[in-house]
Amino acid sequence: MSSRPRAAWPLVAVFTAGYLAAYLLPTIVGRLSVHLGLSTAQSGLVGSALLLSSATAGFTLAGRVETYGPRRPARIGLVLAMAGYGCAALAGSVPLVVVGAMIGGFGSGTATAVAASGIAAQRDPHRTSSLGLLSVSATAGALYLTIPHLGGGHRLPFASIALVALVVWPATARLGGAVPAGPAAPAAARLPHRRSGLVLAGGMLVWSMAQNALWGVSSRIGVAQAGLSEVTIGAVFAAALGAGLLGVMGAGVLGARLGRAVPIGLGTVIIAASIVLSSSAGSLGRFATGEILWNTVYPVVLSYLIGLAASLDVRGRWAVLAGSASSVGVACGPVLGSVLSEQAGYPVMGLILGALTLLVAAPFTAVALHTGGRPLVPGSVRRRGGAPAALLAVTTGAVPGAVPKLGAPEQAVTEISLPVRRRRPVRAAFRTAGPAGAAGQSNAYASTSDR
């Protein structure tokens, strides 16, 4: 990406088009089951195929968006989304629907990868990711209020995603073009913060899998266990996504005042509790409370996780890789939720998913603490092109007190540019080298001492 951050709204638009399929997953899976005669597990497999295709696109494009420029892959992704989801909407047979969903999923993943790379290049990645989640939550909430009142079976959700991709297309004109060819060294640079990035990506896979295992079967919990109609469930989902809008807005206002560790750690604990509450719901009040609480906190934590991944690498590679790992978890979620609900029932499924969510709270918090206020340990502070400063001080016998002690908090270093006046050199100030020049210098010193 360009070193100069561009306007955020085109990235927010592309992010919305790429993320919308995951937000509409419950209605996609539910309508595939009802209108195409698929079983619960089979409809979950179709949703998983869509999201796995999206994750594949993310892994393919990680670190390559800046090479192609964001505009070209964003347009390719939107075209694939329009074509794939449009085909799935028009098709009446299961194989064509699956193929169309996978093509559309690859387009969604491509658009999301472009948006994630651009968000990482922004001056405030968390603010931009919050705007993206705000936009996709508002769009999905409006669709959840509209789709249940219309017919069309499985066609309407797929057509809605294709239409959003079409509407977002003009925004790609404001994205940057291809980067001019240059030295290959930056492209081959190693990923920074490898350990933190791998822990974050693995945790997001498990975290997203647990969230979407419940999200994929939430509509069936409302129908089968709470005895609600599709219209009522759609209203609950719209209210939950509206609460998510407020949560994301609050996260945007809060920003980094509390750091990242507190919102991520505490929010993950609240999410685990709301998963258990929602999955064991037997009435409208309990179901609505669990869904609204869950959807209020979920996008808040997700916005901080996206911002955390973006802060690990300004080129956006960790943002794309962590997002793709999250997409793999999202893809596995519907299958996991369907299998657990069929084998053990919804309440037991909620307990298992809540435990999985709590399992990743500690690694998330550790990564946020490590990268948000890194302790000064060997390897954490490096001279430009040199060895770690703390390790250098230990091995070279530096004067005590010249460097901070190991474990002390790292101090921020600010570069200050000072204006430098260039003086024109005086010709008389230079002499030729050699004996003559040395003799001349001696005579000059002698004459000066005589005075």
C-alpha positions as CSV (number, residue, x, y, z in Angstrom):
1,M,0.0,0.0,0.0
2,S,1.0,3.6,-0.4
3,S,2.9,5.2,2.5
4,R,0.4,8.0,2.3
5,P,-3.0,6.9,3.8
6,R,-5.9,7.4,1.5
7,A,-9.5,8.3,2.4
8,A,-11.2,5.7,4.6
9,W,-14.7,5.6,3.0
10,P,-13.7,3.5,-0.1
11,L,-12.1,0.9,2.2
12,V,-15.2,0.9,4.4
13,A,-17.4,0.3,1.4
14,V,-15.3,-2.6,0.1
15,F,-15.1,-4.0,3.6
16,T,-18.9,-4.0,3.8
17,A,-19.3,-5.8,0.5
18,G,-16.7,-8.4,1.6
19,Y,-18.1,-9.0,5.1
20,L,-21.8,-9.0,4.4
21,A,-22.0,-12.8,3.5
22,A,-20.8,-13.8,6.9
23,Y,-23.3,-11.5,8.6
24,L,-26.2,-13.0,6.5
25,L,-25.1,-16.6,7.1
26,P,-28.0,-17.5,9.4
27,T,-30.7,-16.6,6.9
28,I,-28.7,-18.2,4.1
29,V,-28.4,-21.5,5.9
30,G,-32.0,-21.4,7.2
31,R,-33.5,-20.7,3.7
32,L,-31.3,-23.3,2.1
33,S,-32.7,-25.9,4.5
34,V,-36.3,-24.8,4.1
35,H,-36.6,-24.1,0.4
36,L,-34.1,-26.5,-1.1
37,G,-34.9,-29.5,1.1
38,L,-31.4,-29.8,2.6
39,S,-30.8,-31.1,6.1
40,T,-29.4,-29.0,8.8
41,A,-25.9,-30.4,8.3
42,Q,-26.1,-30.1,4.5
43,S,-27.1,-26.5,4.6
44,G,-24.3,-25.8,7.1
45,L,-21.9,-27.4,4.7
46,V,-23.0,-25.0,1.9
47,G,-22.3,-22.1,4.2
48,S,-19.0,-23.5,5.2
49,A,-18.0,-24.0,1.5
50,L,-18.8,-20.3,0.9
51,L,-16.7,-19.1,3.8
52,L,-13.8,-21.5,3.1
53,S,-13.6,-20.1,-0.4
54,S,-13.5,-16.6,1.1
55,A,-10.6,-17.7,3.4
56,T,-8.7,-19.2,0.4
57,A,-8.8,-15.8,-1.3
58,G,-7.4,-14.1,1.8
59,F,-4.5,-16.5,2.2
60,T,-3.8,-16.2,-1.6
61,L,-3.6,-12.4,-1.5
62,A,-1.8,-11.9,1.8
63,G,1.2,-9.6,1.1
64,R,0.3,-9.3,-2.6
65,V,-2.3,-6.5,-2.5
66,E,0.4,-3.7,-2.6
67,T,2.0,-5.4,-5.6
68,Y,-1.1,-5.4,-7.7
69,G,-2.5,-2.2,-6.2
70,P,-5.8,-2.2,-4.3
71,R,-8.1,-1.1,-7.1
72,R,-7.6,-4.0,-9.5
73,P,-8.1,-6.9,-7.0
74,A,-11.0,-5.0,-5.4
75,R,-12.8,-4.8,-8.7
76,I,-12.1,-8.5,-9.5
77,G,-13.5,-9.5,-6.1
78,L,-16.6,-7.4,-6.6
79,V,-17.2,-8.9,-10.1
80,L,-16.8,-12.4,-8.7
81,A,-19.2,-11.6,-5.9
82,M,-21.8,-10.2,-8.3
83,A,-21.4,-13.2,-10.7
84,G,-21.3,-15.9,-8.0
85,Y,-24.0,-14.8,-5.7
86,G,-26.2,-13.8,-8.7
87,C,-25.8,-17.3,-10.1
88,A,-26.7,-18.8,-6.7
89,A,-29.8,-16.6,-6.6
90,L,-31.0,-17.6,-10.1
91,A,-30.1,-21.3,-9.8
92,G,-32.7,-23.9,-8.7
93,S,-30.5,-26.9,-8.3
94,V,-28.2,-27.5,-5.3
95,P,-24.9,-28.1,-7.3
96,L,-25.3,-24.7,-9.1
97,V,-26.1,-23.0,-5.8
98,V,-23.0,-24.4,-4.2
99,V,-20.8,-23.4,-7.1
100,G,-22.2,-19.9,-7.2
101,A,-21.8,-19.6,-3.4
102,M,-18.1,-20.6,-3.6
103,I,-17.4,-18.2,-6.5
104,G,-19.1,-15.4,-4.6
105,G,-17.2,-16.4,-1.4
106,F,-13.9,-16.1,-3.2
107,G,-15.0,-12.6,-4.4
108,S,-16.0,-11.6,-0.8
109,G,-12.6,-12.8,0.5
110,T,-10.8,-10.8,-2.2
111,A,-12.6,-7.7,-1.3
112,T,-12.0,-8.2,2.4
113,A,-8.3,-8.8,1.9
114,V,-8.0,-5.5,0.0
115,A,-9.9,-3.7,2.7
116,A,-7.8,-5.2,5.5
117,S,-4.5,-4.2,3.8
118,G,-5.8,-0.7,3.4
119,I,-7.0,-0.5,7.0
120,A,-3.6,-1.5,8.2
121,A,-2.0,1.4,6.2
122,Q,-4.3,4.0,7.9
123,R,-3.1,6.2,10.7
124,D,-5.8,4.9,13.0
125,P,-6.6,1.3,12.0
126,H,-9.0,0.7,14.9
127,R,-11.1,3.7,13.9
128,T,-11.3,2.6,10.3
129,S,-12.2,-1.0,11.2
130,S,-14.9,0.3,13.6
131,L,-16.4,2.3,10.7
132,G,-16.3,-0.9,8.5
133,L,-18.1,-2.9,11.2
134,L,-20.6,-0.1,11.7
135,S,-21.4,-0.1,8.0
136,V,-21.8,-3.8,7.6
137,S,-23.9,-4.1,10.8
138,A,-26.2,-1.4,9.6
139,T,-26.5,-3.0,6.1
140,A,-27.2,-6.5,7.6
141,G,-29.7,-5.1,10.1
142,A,-31.7,-3.4,7.3
143,L,-31.7,-6.7,5.4
144,Y,-32.8,-8.7,8.4
145,L,-35.8,-6.3,8.8
146,T,-36.7,-6.6,5.1
147,I,-36.0,-10.2,4.0
148,P,-38.4,-12.0,6.3
149,H,-41.3,-10.0,4.9
150,L,-40.5,-11.0,1.3
151,G,-40.6,-14.3,-0.5
152,G,-38.0,-15.7,-2.8
153,G,-36.6,-18.6,-0.8
154,H,-32.8,-18.8,-0.9
155,R,-32.7,-16.3,-3.8
156,L,-33.2,-13.1,-1.8
157,P,-30.2,-13.3,0.5
158,F,-27.8,-14.1,-2.3
159,A,-29.3,-11.4,-4.5
160,S,-28.9,-8.9,-1.7
161,I,-25.2,-9.6,-1.4
162,A,-24.7,-9.3,-5.2
163,L,-26.6,-6.0,-5.2
164,V,-24.4,-4.5,-2.4
165,A,-21.3,-5.5,-4.4
166,L,-22.8,-3.7,-7.4
167,V,-23.5,-0.5,-5.3
168,V,-19.9,-0.6,-3.9
169,W,-18.3,-0.8,-7.4
170,P,-18.0,3.0,-7.9
171,A,-16.0,3.4,-4.7
172,T,-13.1,1.4,-6.2
173,A,-12.3,4.3,-8.4
174,R,-10.9,6.1,-5.3
175,L,-8.6,3.2,-4.4
176,G,-4.9,3.3,-5.5
177,G,-3.6,1.7,-8.7
178,A,-0.7,-0.6,-9.2
179,V,2.6,0.3,-7.5
180,P,5.5,1.1,-9.8
181,A,8.1,-1.6,-10.0
182,G,10.9,-1.2,-7.5
183,P,13.5,-3.2,-5.6
184,A,12.3,-6.6,-4.5
185,A,13.7,-6.3,-0.9
186,P,10.6,-4.8,0.8
187,A,8.4,-7.5,-0.7
188,A,10.6,-10.2,0.6
189,A,10.8,-8.7,4.1
190,R,10.1,-11.0,7.0
191,L,6.8,-10.8,8.9
192,P,7.3,-8.8,12.1
193,H,6.0,-10.1,15.4
194,R,5.8,-13.6,14.2
195,R,5.0,-15.2,17.5
196,S,2.3,-12.7,18.4
197,G,0.8,-12.9,14.9
198,L,0.6,-16.7,14.9
199,V,-1.0,-16.7,18.4
200,L,-3.5,-14.0,17.3
201,A,-4.3,-15.8,14.0
202,G,-4.8,-19.2,15.7
203,G,-6.9,-17.6,18.5
204,M,-9.1,-15.8,15.9
205,L,-9.7,-19.1,14.1
206,V,-11.0,-20.8,17.3
207,W,-12.8,-17.6,18.4
208,S,-14.6,-17.1,15.1
209,M,-15.5,-20.8,14.9
210,A,-17.2,-20.6,18.3
211,Q,-19.1,-17.4,17.4
212,N,-20.4,-18.6,14.0
213,A,-21.2,-22.1,15.3
214,L,-23.9,-20.3,17.4
215,W,-24.7,-17.7,14.7
216,G,-25.3,-20.4,12.1
217,V,-28.0,-22.1,14.2
218,S,-29.4,-19.1,16.0
219,S,-32.5,-19.0,13.8
220,R,-33.1,-22.7,14.4
221,I,-32.8,-22.1,18.2
222,G,-35.4,-19.5,17.9
223,V,-37.8,-21.6,15.9
224,A,-37.3,-25.1,17.5
225,Q,-36.5,-24.2,21.1
226,A,-38.0,-20.8,21.8
227,G,-41.0,-21.3,19.5
228,L,-40.6,-18.0,17.5
229,S,-41.7,-17.2,14.0
230,E,-39.3,-16.1,11.2
231,V,-40.6,-12.5,11.4
232,T,-40.0,-12.4,15.2
233,I,-36.5,-13.9,14.8
234,G,-35.7,-11.3,12.1
235,A,-36.8,-8.5,14.4
236,V,-34.6,-9.9,17.2
237,F,-31.6,-10.1,14.8
238,A,-32.2,-6.6,13.6
239,A,-32.4,-5.3,17.2
240,A,-29.2,-7.3,18.0
241,L,-27.4,-5.8,15.1
242,G,-28.7,-2.3,16.0
243,A,-27.2,-2.9,19.5
244,G,-24.0,-3.9,17.7
245,L,-24.0,-0.5,16.0
246,L,-24.1,1.2,19.3
247,G,-21.3,-1.1,20.6
248,V,-19.1,-0.3,17.6
249,M,-19.8,3.4,18.0
250,G,-18.9,3.2,21.6
251,A,-15.7,1.4,20.7
252,G,-14.8,4.1,18.2
253,V,-15.3,6.8,20.8
254,L,-13.4,4.9,23.4
255,G,-10.5,4.2,21.0
256,A,-7.3,3.3,22.8
257,R,-8.1,5.0,26.1
258,L,-8.2,1.6,27.9
259,G,-5.7,0.0,25.5
260,R,-6.6,-3.2,23.7
261,A,-6.2,-5.8,26.5
262,V,-9.1,-4.8,28.6
263,P,-11.8,-4.6,25.8
264,I,-10.6,-7.8,24.2
265,G,-10.2,-9.9,27.5
266,L,-13.3,-8.6,29.3
267,G,-15.4,-8.6,26.1
268,T,-14.5,-12.2,25.3
269,V,-15.7,-13.3,28.8
270,I,-19.0,-11.5,28.3
271,I,-19.4,-13.1,24.9
272,A,-18.9,-16.6,26.4
273,A,-21.6,-15.9,28.9
274,S,-24.1,-14.6,26.3
275,I,-23.4,-17.7,24.1
276,V,-24.5,-19.9,27.0
277,L,-27.6,-17.7,27.7
278,S,-28.7,-17.6,24.0
279,S,-28.2,-21.4,23.4
280,S,-30.3,-22.3,26.4
281,A,-33.1,-19.9,25.7
282,G,-36.7,-21.3,25.8
283,S,-38.6,-18.0,25.6
284,L,-38.5,-14.7,23.6
285,G,-37.1,-12.7,26.5
286,R,-34.2,-15.0,27.2
287,F,-33.4,-15.5,23.5
288,A,-33.5,-11.8,22.7
289,T,-31.4,-10.9,25.8
290,G,-28.7,-13.4,24.8
291,E,-28.6,-12.4,21.1
292,I,-28.6,-8.6,21.9
293,L,-25.9,-8.9,24.5
294,W,-23.8,-11.1,22.3
295,N,-24.1,-8.9,19.2
296,T,-23.4,-5.8,21.2
297,V,-20.0,-7.0,22.5
298,Y,-19.0,-9.2,19.5
299,P,-18.3,-6.4,17.0
300,V,-16.5,-4.4,19.7
301,V,-14.0,-7.2,20.4
302,L,-13.7,-7.9,16.7
303,S,-12.9,-4.2,15.9
304,Y,-10.1,-4.3,18.5
305,L,-8.8,-7.7,17.1
306,I,-8.7,-6.3,13.6
307,G,-6.9,-3.2,14.9
308,L,-4.5,-5.3,16.8
309,A,-3.7,-7.5,13.7
310,A,-3.2,-4.3,11.7
311,S,-0.8,-2.8,14.2
312,L,1.5,-5.8,13.9
313,D,2.5,-5.0,10.3
314,V,1.9,-1.7,8.5
315,R,1.8,-3.6,5.1
316,G,-1.3,-5.4,6.3
317,R,0.0,-8.9,6.0
318,W,-1.0,-10.0,9.5
319,A,-4.4,-8.2,9.1
320,V,-5.1,-10.3,6.0
321,L,-3.7,-13.6,7.5
322,A,-5.6,-13.2,10.8
323,G,-8.7,-12.3,8.8
324,S,-8.3,-15.3,6.6
325,A,-7.8,-17.5,9.7
326,S,-10.9,-16.0,11.1
327,S,-12.7,-16.9,7.9
328,V,-11.6,-20.5,8.3
329,G,-13.1,-20.5,11.7
330,V,-16.3,-18.8,10.4
331,A,-16.5,-21.5,7.7
332,C,-16.1,-24.4,10.2
333,G,-18.7,-22.7,12.6
334,P,-21.9,-23.8,10.9
335,V,-20.8,-27.4,10.6
336,L,-19.7,-27.5,14.2
337,G,-22.9,-25.9,15.4
338,S,-25.1,-28.2,13.3
339,V,-23.2,-31.3,14.5
340,L,-23.2,-30.3,18.2
341,S,-26.8,-29.3,18.2
342,E,-27.9,-32.5,16.6
343,Q,-25.8,-34.8,18.8
344,A,-25.9,-33.0,22.1
345,G,-28.7,-30.4,21.9
346,Y,-28.5,-26.6,22.0
347,P,-27.8,-26.0,25.7
348,V,-24.8,-28.4,25.7
349,M,-23.6,-26.9,22.5
350,G,-23.7,-23.5,24.1
351,L,-21.6,-24.7,27.1
352,I,-19.0,-26.2,24.7
353,L,-18.8,-23.0,22.6
354,G,-18.6,-20.9,25.7
355,A,-15.7,-22.9,27.0
356,L,-13.9,-22.6,23.6
357,T,-14.4,-18.8,23.7
358,L,-13.0,-18.5,27.2
359,L,-10.0,-20.7,26.1
360,V,-8.7,-17.9,23.8
361,A,-9.3,-15.0,26.2
362,A,-5.9,-15.4,27.8
363,P,-3.8,-15.6,24.6
364,F,-5.7,-12.6,23.1
365,T,-5.0,-10.5,26.3
366,A,-1.3,-11.6,26.3
367,V,-0.8,-10.5,22.7
368,A,-2.6,-7.2,23.3
369,L,-0.4,-6.5,26.4
370,H,2.8,-7.6,24.6
371,T,2.3,-5.5,21.5
372,G,0.5,-2.5,23.2
373,G,3.2,-1.9,25.9
374,R,6.1,-4.2,25.0
375,P,8.6,-4.8,27.8
376,L,12.2,-4.0,27.0
377,V,13.6,-7.5,26.6
378,P,16.4,-8.8,24.3
379,G,15.2,-8.4,20.8
380,S,12.4,-5.9,21.6
381,V,14.5,-2.8,20.8
382,R,16.7,-2.8,17.8
383,R,19.0,-0.3,16.3
384,R,18.4,0.5,12.7
385,G,19.9,-2.5,10.9
386,G,21.7,-3.7,14.0
387,A,21.4,-6.1,17.0
388,P,19.0,-5.7,19.9
389,A,20.1,-2.8,22.0
390,A,19.5,-4.5,25.4
391,L,21.4,-7.6,24.3
392,L,24.2,-5.4,22.9
393,A,24.5,-3.7,26.3
394,V,24.7,-7.0,28.1
395,T,27.3,-8.5,25.8
396,T,29.6,-5.5,25.3
397,G,29.9,-4.4,28.9
398,A,28.1,-1.1,28.6
399,V,28.2,1.4,31.4
400,P,25.5,0.6,34.1
401,G,22.5,2.9,33.6
402,A,23.3,3.6,30.0
403,V,20.4,1.5,28.9
404,P,17.1,0.6,30.8
405,K,17.0,-2.5,32.8
406,L,15.5,-5.7,31.3
407,G,11.8,-5.6,31.9
408,A,11.5,-1.9,32.1
409,P,8.7,-0.4,29.9
410,E,9.8,0.7,26.5
411,Q,10.1,4.4,26.0
412,A,8.7,6.0,22.8
413,V,11.3,7.6,20.5
414,T,10.3,10.6,18.4
415,E,12.3,11.7,15.4
416,I,12.8,15.5,15.3
417,S,13.9,17.0,12.0
418,L,16.0,20.2,12.3
419,P,16.7,22.7,9.6
420,V,20.4,22.6,8.5
421,R,22.0,25.7,7.0
422,R,24.5,24.9,4.2
423,R,27.4,27.2,4.2
424,R,29.4,27.7,1.0
425,P,33.0,26.4,1.6
426,V,35.8,28.9,1.5
427,R,38.5,28.0,-1.0
428,A,41.2,29.3,1.3
429,A,40.2,26.8,4.0
430,F,41.5,23.8,2.0
431,R,45.2,23.0,1.4
432,T,46.9,20.3,-0.6
433,A,48.0,17.2,1.2
434,G,51.7,16.3,1.5
435,P,54.9,17.8,2.9
436,A,54.3,21.2,1.3
437,G,50.9,21.4,2.9
438,A,52.3,20.3,6.3
439,A,55.1,22.9,6.0
440,G,52.7,25.6,5.1
441,Q,50.6,24.7,8.2
442,S,53.8,24.8,10.4
443,N,54.7,28.2,9.0
444,A,51.1,29.4,9.6
445,Y,51.3,28.2,13.3
446,A,54.7,29.8,13.7
447,S,53.5,33.2,12.4
448,T,50.5,33.0,14.6
449,S,52.6,32.3,17.7
450,D,55.0,35.2,16.8
451,R,52.0,37.6,16.9
